[in-house]
Amino acid sequence: MTEVSLDQLRQKELTHIVSLGPRCALAYNLRRYFDFAMAFPFDWWITPVNGLIKALACSVGVETLYAQDGLERTKEGKTVRHRDLQIRFPHEFPHAGELPGRPIVSNFYDHVDGPKRRTTHLVERFLGLNDPNSRILFAREPDDFGGDISSQDHAAISAQLARLFPDALWTLAIVRGPRETDAFGWKCDPECWDSVLRGLDVRLSRDHHVSFVDRATPISADMATL
């Protein structure tokens, strides 16, 4: 079992729906619309497509992701970024002051143990989906949200998923969510998202999931749900 078409995957209920980024809004709205709470590694990161491909190629290796010489604060100090992968970690390190909008603390790497433990747990869950009983929809937005993913990048993502999930039945779906607006913030317009996700025409089994609870605020994604 390996990659199949979306039409083939629709024939039975899915066991899991997994966001592959690039932004928090995709993970949030997948959970909200399909009513599940289960988290995966890419949910709250900002992950450009090349970074996704490289992260999958190293099996989302925690030591690679959080290597001290690979991480830096962005120029404005609002997030931490991996120099090679260009993945940004906006929610994993403490901010200077009480509000999440304040700059990340300069000694952010002193606080790396918590993010490493959390990501290790999520990566184990992610890789554990490689099971003959798994029917997985991997969802990815283009980096510019409304555009497209090149055929080369699509093939590269699929090749890594095929390597990591040879025993599962899965498909890679490209979704195009709405852009962020002042009215709805990073979550984006839920009605627009509902229309996009309804178009996937898939059903998620309740056997593996508890219901979604919205703990995310307008300024910060929920980092507690594992």
Secondary structure by P-SEA (a helix, b strand, c coil): cccccccccccccccccccccccaaaaaaaaaaaccccccccccccccaaaaaaaaaacccccccccccccccccccccccccccccccccccccccccccccccccccccaaaaaaaaaaaaaaaaaccccccbbbbbbbcccccccccaaaaaaaaaaaaaacccbbbbbbbbbbbcccccccccccaaaaaaaaaaabbbbbccccccccccccccccccccc
